[in-house]
Amino acid sequence: MRALIMAGGAGSRLAMGEKPLISVCGRPMIGYIIDAFRSAGCEPVVVASPRTPMTMNWCRAQSIPVVNARCDGFIEDMAGAVTALEETGPVIISVSDIPCITPAIIKSVIETYRDCRKDALSTWVPARLVRSCRGGMPYREVVEETSACPVGLNILQGKFIDQEQDEFRLLLDEPRLALNVNTREDLARTISFLESA
């Protein structure tokens, strides 16, 4: 399955340069995500933008395919990348700031998607994990009778990319997915987690 790694945002809250290239334990953050998807048997493609030219250059130097997005917004850039790649089957979409993700998590999400018989799947974590990891996230919904936050890991059907898709909501009690790097405090927690893992 092709994996689109969304890496076109400005990362302004961190104020540390291009967010995908921020060093996490001596490696660019996006490298963790790319390696996890490769090890899970996926084909990673990075969706960069004019806001992340260094990320684009880094990916090219690493022979990682890149799609140049237009900075129209996350959903618009994602849909544009799916269209540009002429992807008609299922495609997994990931944010580029969850460096604690593992191949096992990715494989589990894909397996659940294949079993759920729906066009789309979104991944969620209990809000209590997010609160304990990084002080909370503003967006929450109830999933399986649990207050939950979106992870930024979804599977969609490429052929229906311009339509609303019937979605399965997967709730994972997985602390690794609650570590989403948006602030310097998040980065410190993530580094601490990886160093102790």
TORVEX-134800 format. One record per residue (C-alpha): y, z, x; residue in one letter. Coordinates in steps of 0.001 Angstrom, whole numbers, plus 524288, in hexadecimal, padded with zeros to 5 digits. Layout:
BEGIN
YZXA...
end
This chain:
BEGIN
800008000080000M80D8F7FCC3804D7R8168480884806D0A82537806FF805BBL82C3A8119080D6FI83A18812B88086EM8432F814B981405A8504D80F1881018G857EE81B4B80C57G86370820B0813D0A85DF582E6A815D6G86BC0833CB814F4S867B5841DC811EBR861528431981F3CL86C7A83CD7826D6A8632883A148322FM8634682B4B83292G85957822D882BA4E8505082BF782453K843778248B8268BP8455E825868354FL8487D8340B835DEI83FB383A8183FE4S835238434683A3BV82D49849CF84506C8311483EE084E4CG82E0D8336984547R8365182BA083BADP833F38313282E1EM83038823FD82879I82570822D4832B1G81DD982DC382C1AY81E26826AA81F14I81A7B8197A824DEI80F0981F5782C68D80A1E826AF8206CA809FB81A568182CF8037581262822DDR7F8FB81CC082497S7F6DC81CAC815DAA7F3EC80E1E81682G800F28098081106C809DE7FEDA8162DE8174C805098185DP823B57FD2981674V830C9803C6818D3V83BEF800FD80F71V8484E802AB8179DA856607FEE4814CFS863817FC4F81B4AP8651B80B2B81B47R8594B80C9782446T85A35801C782E96P8546280A4D8395BM848AC80D2A830A4T847007FE9C82E95M847827FC3983D45N83E018075C83FFBW8344C801DB83628C835247F44883C00R832F67F9E3849A2A826C7800B18444DQ8221F7F41783D83S8239F7FA648302EI827347F0D18254FP834D27F2FB81FAFV83B867EE978133CV84A5F7EEB38139AN84F457F4BF806E4A85CD57F2E380128R860B3801327FF11C861017FF5C7F05CD85A3880C6A7EDE7G84C8E811BE7F017F8461F80B787E436I84D367FE8C7E5D0E84A057FDBE7F452D83BD68013E7F1C4M83A8F7F6EE7E71AA841507ED077EFDAG837B37EFD17FADEA82BF67EE5B7F1D1V8316A7E15B7ED1AT834917DCAA7FAEAA826B57DFC87FF3FL821427D8CE7F334E819037E4C97F092E8119F7E3997E3AAT8076D7EE457E522G809007FCEC7E683P8126D801517F10FV814EE80F2B7F5B6I8231F813337F76FI826F981E8380042S83387824D180499V8351E825BF81358S838458343F8141CD82B2B83ACE81144I825AE83B5881F27P81B3F8456B81BDEC813C683BAE81368I805C983915817E8T7FC0E82DE781678P7F382836D580E24A7FE9A839168047EI8015882A81803B4I7F2FE8273A80193K7F22B8317E7F6D6S7FE1582BD57EFEFV7F88981E027F0ADI7EB4D822897EBB0E7F1B28296B7E034T7F97D81D267DD41Y7ED49814C77DD06R7E68A81E697D3EFD7F1E0820837CA79C7F1F5812907C52AR800B4812197C3BDK80A59808917C9A7D8120F812E97D0FAA8109E820607D70BL81ADF82A347DB4ES8182A836097E3D6T81DD7843837E124W81D3A851177E72AV81F3485E147E036P82D818620C7E0CAA8298A86F4D7E64ER8252D868727F2DDL831F8861497F42DV839B886DA47F1B6R8324D875007FC37S83368869C8805EAC8415D8653D804A8R8494986CCF7FADEG8466D864947EF0CG84877856C67EA40M8513D853607DEC8P847F584A287D7ADY83C5B850177D0A2R8334B84C3E7C59AE8279B852BA7BF58V81AD384CCC7C42CV80DF9852A77BF83E8158C85E387B9CFE81B93860D77C730T829B985F8D7CB70S828A2854FB7D5C7A830C484CE17DF3FC82E6183EAD7E2FFP8292F83C4B7F0AEV82DF782E607F29FG8202F828D07F350L81CE381F147E897N813E2813AC7E5BFI8187C808367DD86L813487FAF87D964Q81AF57F0817E080G819757E69E7D581K8203D7EFFE7CC1EF82AE67F4767D587I835ED7F0C77CC30D82F9C7F7BE7C0ACQ82D20805C67BCCAE81F26809067C0A2Q81592812477BA27D8153D81DA07C3C7E80BB3828417C78CF81236834807CCE0R80A6583AB77D7CBL80D66849017DA9DL8093084D577E83EL80A0385B767ECBFD80CD5856B87FA87E8171385D9180308P8179E851F380C62R81D7E84986801AEL827C3853CF7FE99A82D8D8525080C39L8376884780809DFN841D08469381480V84F84845E380EBBN856BD8508981639T8564D856B7823BAR84F988627581D8FE845148597181809D8436C8537082580L841CA860CF82BD7A8378A864BB821A8R83043857FB82387T82FF48595683253I82B50867618310BS8208C86323827A4F81BCF8581E8306FL81C098609683C94E813A586ACB835D4S80A5B8612C82F20A
end
